[in-house]
Amino acid sequence: MSILSIRDIHKSFGTLEVLKGIDTDIARGEMVSIVGASGAGKTTLLQVMGTLLRPDAGTITLGDTDVTRLSDTALSRFRNRHIGFIFQFHQLLPEFTALENVMLPALIAGESKRAATARAAELLEFMGLSARAEHKPAELSGGEQQRVAAARALTNRPDIVFGSLDTHNRSELQALFFRLREELGQTFVIVTHDEQFAAQTDRCIRLADGRVVE
């Protein structure tokens, strides 16, 4: 059963057409990689699928919702509730502790501080970071920061998580993605240059010149 469907997605920046009619479906619990040469449109596709960029044409349906029809305010609320992101450079807020960083999506969604704290503590324990909960990002290793970012992405129990996998801390993050999929049934769409990782995912979407070629 598809959790995400995109149809005839086009996206241009000025006169440069980056996505040229993309169609694909992502099944619930699936781990999908997006690969292709630099400039093929991988990151743009990820941002469009994750609702961070609006397409110029086409539809994006997540669950039963056509997100291309939502207003900016409704889309932000929907994204917070249903979509998680694990960014390559973590994007943790430096002035907050690990626990506070993980709590933020729940607080934004209107959860009580008590419920948000309990959920964040549960996720940090799952990530093996309970002892680091009161540490700020600068006091954490790169791998620990990645696990905090992953916990934050999972705080609101999203339908789908988008992320990127580069060479830095690659093996640890790769193992984490598979563990989250196996233990939590999480759906992932990951942009990567790592063909070895891509070969281990359930399916690989290969882009060339803004189109799916494989």
N, C-alpha and C positions, 0 to 999 in steps of 0.2 A: 504494500500500500504506500503510495507516494505521500510524503510529508511536504515536499516542495516541488512545484511544477513551474517551469518558465517556458514561455512561448514567444518566438519571433522577437527576441530582445535585440534592440539596436541602441548603440550609444556612441555619440560623437563628441569631440572636443574641438570646437571651431570647425574647420573644414576636414579634420581628420576623423574618419569613421573607425572606431576601435572595435566595436562589436557589430557583427553584420548578419544578424538573424540567428540567434542561439536558441535552441530547443533542448531541454533536458528535464529529467525527473530524478528526484532523490527519494529513496525509500526510507521509511522509519528504521532506525538502527543501522543504517548503512554508513560505511566510511568510504568517501569518495575523494580522490585526489584530482587536482587540476594542474596540468603540466603544459609546457610549451616554451619556446625560445623567448628571450626578452623582447618585449614589444608585441607579443602575440595577443595580449588582452586578458591575461590571467587575473591580475589584481583588480582590473576594472570589473570583470565578471564577478569576482568574489564580492566586491563592494556593492554591485547592483543586486546580486542574490541576497546579500545581507541587509538590504534597504538603506545602506549608507549613501548610495547614489541612486537617483531616479533614472530609469531608462528613458530614451527619447520615444521609443515605441515598444509595444509588446506587453505581456502580462506576467505577473509574478504571483503565484497563489501559494500561500503557506497555510497548511491545514485547510480550512474552509474559507479563508479570507483572501480576497484579491487585494494585495497591499498597494498596488498601483493606484487604487481608487481612494486611498486614505489621505486625509489632510496631513500637513506636516505635524501638527500636534498629536493627532490620533496615531500617526505612524511612529512617532517617538515613544508613545505609550505602548504600542504593540511590540516594538523592537525590544523594549526593556523587559517585557513579560515573556516573550517567545523566542528571542534570539540571543545567543552568547557569542563572544568574540575572545579569541586568544591571540593577542597581537605579538608580532615578532619582537618588539622592544618593550613589551609588558604594559607600558602606559599606567604603571601604578602611581598613585599620588604620593609624593615623597614625604609630605608632612603627616601622613596617617600611618598607623601601624598596619601590619598584615591583616589583623582581625578587622580593623575599620575599613580597609580597602575592600575586603570580601563582603562586608555588610552593605556597602553603598547601594548596589542594585536593588536590594530588598527595601532599603529605606526610601529610595526614589519611587519604588512601586507602592509605597504607602504602608508597608509592614511596620509593626511596632518595633521599637528598639530591642525589646526583649526577644521577640521572635527572630529578628534579624541577627542578633548576637548568637542565639542558639544555633541557627542554620550555619552561620559563618564558622563557629567553633566545630560543628560537626564536619564541615568540609575540610577544615584545616587538619583535623584529626585523620580524616580519610587520606589526606595528602602527606601525612607524617610530619606535620608542621606545628603540632600543638605547642611545643616548647618555644616556637618562634613567633607566636601569635602577637606578642607585644613589641616585636621588633619592627622598625621602619625599614623601607626598601633598601636604603643605603647600608643597612646592617646585615642584609641577606646576600647569599651567593646568587649567581645568575640562575642556577638551577632552582633554587628556592623561590626566587622571584617568578620564575615561570610557573611553578606550582601554585603560588598565590594567585597569579593571573588566571590560571585554569580554574581554581576554586571560585574566584569572582565570576567567571563566565557561567558557572553552574548554579550560582546562588538562587536564581528564580526558576530553576528546573526548566530550562529552555527546551523547545522542540528540536532545535538544531544549533550547532556550534560551528562557527567559521574560524579558520586560523591559517597561519602560515608556518612553514617548517623550512628553516634555513640551516646552514652548516653549524651555527653556534649552538652548543648544547643539543645537537640534533638527536643523538641516541637516547638521551633522557626524555626529551619531549615526545619522541616517537613512541617509546615504551608507555608513556603516560596516556597518549591518545588511545592506544590499543587497550590499555587497562580500563579506561573510562568507558570505552565501548563495550567491553566484555562484562564489566561489573555493574554498570549503570544503564546499559542499553542506549548510550548516547549516540545521536546522529552527528556525523562530522563531515564537513567539506573543507579540504586543506589544499592550499596553494603551495607547491613545492618545486624546486629544481632537482630534487633528489629522486632519480629514477628507481633506485633500489627501494626506497620507501613506497613510491607510487606503485611498484609491482606487488607490494604486500597488501595494498588496500583492496576493498571489494571491487572497485571499479575506477578506471582512470579516464578522465575527460581531457583529451589532448586538443589544444588550440593551436591554430596557425592562421595568421593574418585575420584574426577576429572571427574565425569560424571553427566549429568542431570538426576535427578530421578523423577522430578515432573514438 
